[in-house]
């Protein structure tokens, strides 16, 4: 194994896959609890909140992965991995809050946006720094 291998990024990515699987399982359990057979996505409010919370997590997942890997590759792997862990905690806060009441999703959602913003900003700084160095020798 190479010394420069992005082990922390890979570990957090794999952990995030497990977390996404856990959230998908929560939707499956909700389907069973309310007897909702796929492909139906409507039902009692409790099911619809669980389904929508998971869908929102799925929609944000590519943004998270690209931001974390860009930050980790071009700025700092440690900061990116730490941000990834905070992101997963925030996503869990969001999911748990949303399944309880739509208003309770906001703290987790806001924290998600902050983490994504920081990862994207730091990744952009790293990429810009790399472009300036490589192409303009600054």
Backbone bond lengths (Angstrom), bond angles and torsions (degrees), N, CA, C in turn:
res aa  C-N    CA-C-N  psi(-1)  N-CA   C-N-CA  omega(-1)  CA-C   N-CA-C  phi
1 X - - - 1.452 - - 1.519 108.90 -
2 X 1.300 115.37 138.28 1.459 121.50 -179.79 1.521 111.15 -72.61
3 X 1.326 115.78 145.93 1.463 120.37 178.72 1.524 111.29 -66.60
4 X 1.324 116.91 -28.23 1.466 121.08 -178.28 1.525 113.01 -91.41
5 X 1.315 118.05 9.82 1.457 120.59 179.71 1.521 109.99 -62.11
6 X 1.322 117.01 138.70 1.474 120.41 -178.72 1.531 111.72 -79.20
7 X 1.323 115.66 66.18 1.465 120.93 -175.24 1.530 112.75 -61.90
8 X 1.317 116.92 -42.64 1.471 119.16 -178.79 1.524 111.28 -65.47
9 X 1.320 116.28 -42.55 1.465 119.46 178.65 1.524 110.78 -63.29
10 X 1.313 116.53 -41.77 1.462 120.40 179.02 1.527 110.55 -64.68
11 X 1.333 117.13 -43.11 1.461 120.56 179.95 1.529 111.54 -62.30
12 X 1.323 116.65 -45.16 1.468 120.00 179.56 1.525 110.45 -67.27
13 X 1.325 117.56 -36.97 1.470 120.51 177.13 1.523 110.89 -61.65
14 X 1.320 116.61 -46.09 1.465 120.14 179.01 1.525 111.30 -64.70
15 X 1.310 116.94 -39.97 1.462 120.21 176.63 1.529 110.53 -62.59
16 X 1.329 116.46 -38.42 1.461 119.70 179.06 1.528 111.47 -67.26
17 X 1.339 117.20 -32.97 1.463 120.79 175.72 1.530 109.75 -63.71
18 X 1.316 116.29 -43.31 1.467 119.77 177.62 1.527 110.75 -62.63
19 X 1.326 116.21 -40.12 1.467 120.07 178.76 1.530 110.58 -63.64
20 X 1.327 117.04 -43.48 1.465 119.89 178.00 1.532 110.80 -62.74
21 X 1.317 117.16 -37.77 1.465 120.88 175.81 1.518 111.80 -63.25
22 X 1.320 115.86 -40.14 1.469 120.31 177.21 1.532 110.54 -61.67
23 X 1.331 116.55 -44.35 1.465 119.72 179.59 1.522 110.93 -64.71
24 X 1.326 117.62 -39.23 1.463 120.97 177.22 1.528 110.21 -62.76
25 X 1.303 115.88 -38.99 1.478 120.30 177.93 1.519 110.89 -63.95
26 X 1.313 116.81 -36.57 1.481 120.28 176.50 1.530 110.65 -61.16
27 X 1.327 117.04 -38.42 1.470 120.04 176.47 1.526 109.48 -65.48
28 X 1.317 116.62 -43.22 1.466 120.35 178.33 1.516 112.38 -59.92
29 X 1.302 116.52 -42.23 1.467 119.97 178.11 1.522 111.51 -66.13
30 X 1.318 115.13 -37.28 1.459 119.46 177.24 1.531 110.34 -65.04
31 X 1.326 116.87 -39.67 1.464 120.88 176.37 1.528 110.18 -59.00
32 X 1.331 116.29 -45.25 1.464 119.96 -179.77 1.525 111.29 -65.41
33 X 1.322 116.76 -41.22 1.462 120.81 -177.98 1.523 112.27 -63.36
34 X 1.326 116.87 -33.44 1.463 120.95 -176.64 1.532 112.63 -109.30
35 X 1.333 117.25 11.07 1.465 122.75 178.86 1.525 112.72 51.93
36 X 1.329 115.89 51.74 1.455 121.51 179.29 1.526 108.11 -109.02
37 X 1.310 115.81 112.92 1.458 122.34 -175.13 1.534 109.19 -91.54
38 X 1.345 117.14 131.28 1.462 119.18 176.34 1.525 110.22 -57.96
39 X 1.272 120.34 146.72 1.453 129.45 11.10 1.531 114.36 -92.71
40 X 1.321 118.05 11.05 1.466 121.21 -178.99 1.527 109.35 -60.68
41 X 1.336 116.00 134.65 1.469 120.87 179.71 1.523 111.56 -124.17
42 X 1.318 116.06 15.12 1.460 119.97 176.39 1.511 108.92 -119.13
43 X 1.301 114.63 157.68 1.454 120.52 -179.45 1.512 109.69 168.06
44 X 1.312 116.63 -150.28 1.465 119.74 178.34 1.535 110.83 -60.98
45 X 1.329 117.30 152.38 1.470 120.24 -179.19 1.530 113.44 -53.78
46 X 1.319 117.49 -34.38 1.465 120.57 -179.53 1.531 110.57 -62.71
47 X 1.324 115.99 -43.99 1.462 119.21 177.63 1.522 110.87 -66.17
48 X 1.313 117.02 -46.11 1.464 120.53 -176.82 1.530 111.27 -61.47
49 X 1.332 117.37 -37.02 1.474 119.59 177.16 1.525 110.69 -66.73
50 X 1.313 116.87 -42.06 1.468 120.32 178.91 1.523 110.39 -63.47
51 X 1.327 116.37 -45.70 1.460 120.68 179.82 1.524 110.86 -62.45
52 X 1.330 116.77 -45.92 1.466 120.43 -177.73 1.531 111.11 -67.15
53 X 1.327 117.71 -38.80 1.470 120.87 177.72 1.525 110.19 -59.83
54 X 1.327 116.47 -43.23 1.457 120.24 178.98 1.524 110.88 -66.39
55 X 1.326 117.41 -44.00 1.458 120.47 179.12 1.525 111.26 -59.00
56 X 1.319 116.46 -40.63 1.459 119.46 178.84 1.522 110.40 -63.76
57 X 1.324 116.82 -39.40 1.465 120.08 176.90 1.521 110.70 -62.68
58 X 1.327 117.05 -41.46 1.461 121.76 178.52 1.532 110.12 -63.30
59 X 1.337 116.63 -41.52 1.462 120.91 -178.74 1.529 112.02 -64.54
60 X 1.319 116.94 -34.13 1.462 120.98 -178.04 1.525 112.87 -86.26
61 X 1.325 118.05 -15.29 1.458 121.22 -173.02 1.529 114.04 -58.26
62 X 1.337 119.75 -45.51 1.477 118.32 177.57 1.529 112.29 -62.16
63 X 1.322 117.55 -37.89 1.467 120.55 178.08 1.526 110.22 -60.52
64 X 1.323 115.43 -43.58 1.460 120.97 179.12 1.526 111.20 -61.96
65 X 1.333 117.18 -50.78 1.464 119.78 -176.52 1.525 112.37 -62.34
66 X 1.322 116.90 -45.40 1.465 119.73 -179.65 1.525 110.41 -64.21
67 X 1.322 117.29 -44.15 1.472 120.43 -179.49 1.525 111.39 -63.79
68 X 1.329 116.58 -44.85 1.467 119.86 -178.15 1.527 110.81 -65.75
69 X 1.336 117.70 -45.83 1.459 120.17 -178.10 1.525 112.11 -68.70
70 X 1.316 117.49 -36.54 1.469 119.69 177.93 1.516 110.16 -66.43
71 X 1.328 116.19 -45.74 1.465 120.04 177.74 1.533 110.36 -61.07
72 X 1.327 116.45 -45.63 1.456 120.36 -178.18 1.510 114.18 -67.35
73 X 1.305 117.03 -32.54 1.463 121.53 -178.68 1.522 112.30 -79.66
74 X 1.324 116.97 -39.59 1.458 120.10 -171.81 1.525 115.28 -110.97
75 X 1.344 117.45 -8.42 1.467 118.90 179.81 1.525 110.84 -123.32
76 X 1.330 117.42 -71.83 1.462 120.80 -179.51 1.522 109.96 -156.92
77 X 1.313 116.04 121.15 1.464 120.20 179.20 1.519 111.81 -64.58
78 X 1.324 116.86 -40.30 1.469 120.56 -178.26 1.525 110.47 -64.46
79 X 1.317 116.87 -46.60 1.467 120.37 179.03 1.524 110.23 -62.83
80 X 1.320 117.45 -42.73 1.460 120.90 -179.77 1.526 111.38 -63.97
81 X 1.320 117.47 -43.33 1.459 120.65 179.26 1.527 110.98 -65.07
82 X 1.319 116.61 -41.75 1.470 119.90 176.66 1.525 110.23 -62.28
83 X 1.329 116.09 -43.11 1.458 120.02 176.37 1.516 111.79 -60.79
84 X 1.318 116.79 -38.32 1.460 120.87 177.57 1.516 112.37 -62.91
85 X 1.318 116.40 -39.68 1.469 119.67 177.86 1.530 110.85 -66.81
86 X 1.326 116.41 -41.89 1.465 120.05 177.66 1.527 109.70 -63.80
87 X 1.324 116.67 -39.76 1.459 120.94 177.98 1.527 110.75 -58.00
88 X 1.330 117.27 -44.94 1.467 120.16 -179.28 1.523 111.82 -65.01
89 X 1.325 116.75 -39.30 1.467 119.81 175.85 1.529 109.98 -62.73
90 X 1.324 116.28 -43.58 1.463 120.63 178.99 1.528 110.82 -63.69
91 X 1.321 117.61 -40.38 1.470 120.70 178.13 1.518 110.87 -63.27
92 X 1.335 116.69 -38.94 1.462 119.95 177.92 1.527 110.18 -66.73
93 X 1.332 116.44 -40.21 1.473 120.11 175.50 1.531 109.88 -59.40
94 X 1.320 115.83 -45.53 1.457 121.71 179.79 1.527 110.32 -59.77
95 X 1.322 116.15 -50.84 1.459 121.24 -176.67 1.529 110.85 -61.64
96 X 1.312 116.31 -48.81 1.469 120.22 -179.42 1.527 111.50 -63.10
97 X 1.324 115.73 -41.56 1.459 119.33 178.47 1.513 111.81 -64.77
98 X 1.318 117.29 -44.99 1.461 121.71 -176.93 1.527 111.26 -64.49
99 X 1.321 117.54 -40.50 1.459 119.53 -179.32 1.523 111.53 -67.12
100 X 1.326 117.06 -22.80 1.456 121.25 176.74 1.522 111.06 -83.56
101 X 1.326 116.03 -52.13 1.460 122.43 -179.21 1.526 108.17 -162.05
102 X 1.340 117.96 137.06 1.469 119.43 -178.55 1.532 113.61 -54.37
103 X 1.312 118.24 -33.57 1.464 120.50 -179.23 1.528 112.06 -68.83
104 X 1.325 117.36 -25.22 1.464 120.99 -177.54 1.528 112.79 -80.59
105 X 1.328 117.16 -1.66 1.462 120.41 179.27 1.522 112.22 -81.80
106 X 1.322 117.38 -17.75 1.459 121.08 -170.54 1.526 115.36 -62.00
107 X 1.346 121.21 -44.72 1.478 118.21 179.52 1.534 112.72 -57.68
108 X 1.322 117.23 -44.72 1.462 120.29 178.09 1.512 111.88 -65.72
109 X 1.325 117.25 -38.85 1.460 121.01 -179.72 1.522 111.23 -65.60
110 X 1.321 116.37 -44.01 1.471 120.51 179.43 1.525 110.08 -63.34
111 X 1.335 117.23 -43.89 1.462 120.31 178.19 1.531 110.60 -61.91
112 X 1.334 117.60 -38.92 1.467 121.00 175.74 1.514 111.23 -57.96
113 X 1.322 116.23 -47.47 1.465 119.79 -178.68 1.521 111.62 -63.17
114 X 1.328 116.48 -39.36 1.464 120.54 178.85 1.533 110.05 -63.07
115 X 1.323 116.73 -47.64 1.469 120.38 -179.57 1.528 110.69 -62.63
116 X 1.328 117.30 -46.02 1.473 119.72 178.55 1.519 111.02 -61.70
117 X 1.322 116.84 -39.54 1.463 120.17 178.33 1.516 112.01 -62.97
118 X 1.325 116.48 -43.97 1.469 120.59 -179.99 1.529 110.67 -66.22
119 X 1.331 117.13 -47.41 1.465 119.96 179.24 1.528 110.87 -60.09
120 X 1.326 116.90 -42.20 1.468 120.49 179.97 1.521 111.47 -66.99
121 X 1.317 116.80 -42.68 1.463 120.47 179.28 1.526 111.06 -62.78
122 X 1.329 116.67 -48.49 1.461 119.52 -179.17 1.525 111.25 -65.88
123 X 1.325 117.00 -38.64 1.460 119.93 175.99 1.521 111.44 -62.54
124 X 1.329 116.40 -41.51 1.472 120.54 178.45 1.521 111.20 -64.35
125 X 1.320 116.72 -40.60 1.467 120.49 177.23 1.529 109.79 -61.55
126 X 1.326 116.54 -44.42 1.460 120.20 179.29 1.513 112.66 -63.31
127 X 1.320 117.02 -42.36 1.468 120.76 178.84 1.529 110.09 -65.62
128 X 1.314 117.28 -45.89 1.461 121.01 179.74 1.528 110.86 -61.27
129 X 1.319 115.64 -43.58 1.464 120.24 177.29 1.528 110.71 -59.49
130 X 1.333 116.97 -42.40 1.461 121.37 178.68 1.515 112.42 -65.75
131 X 1.324 116.97 -41.24 1.472 120.52 178.07 1.523 110.39 -64.25
132 X 1.332 116.38 -45.34 1.469 119.61 179.78 1.523 111.27 -61.15
133 X 1.319 116.89 -42.32 1.458 120.66 -179.51 1.527 111.50 -68.63
134 X 1.328 116.46 -46.33 1.463 120.62 -174.63 1.531 112.49 -71.39
135 X 1.316 117.20 -41.55 1.457 119.43 -171.33 1.530 113.94 -103.64
136 X 1.324 116.60 -18.32 1.467 118.78 -177.59 1.528 112.38 -124.91
137 X 1.334 116.98 0.51 1.463 123.52 179.15 1.523 112.33 48.92
138 X 1.313 115.78 43.55 1.480 120.46 178.37 1.507 108.94 -93.41
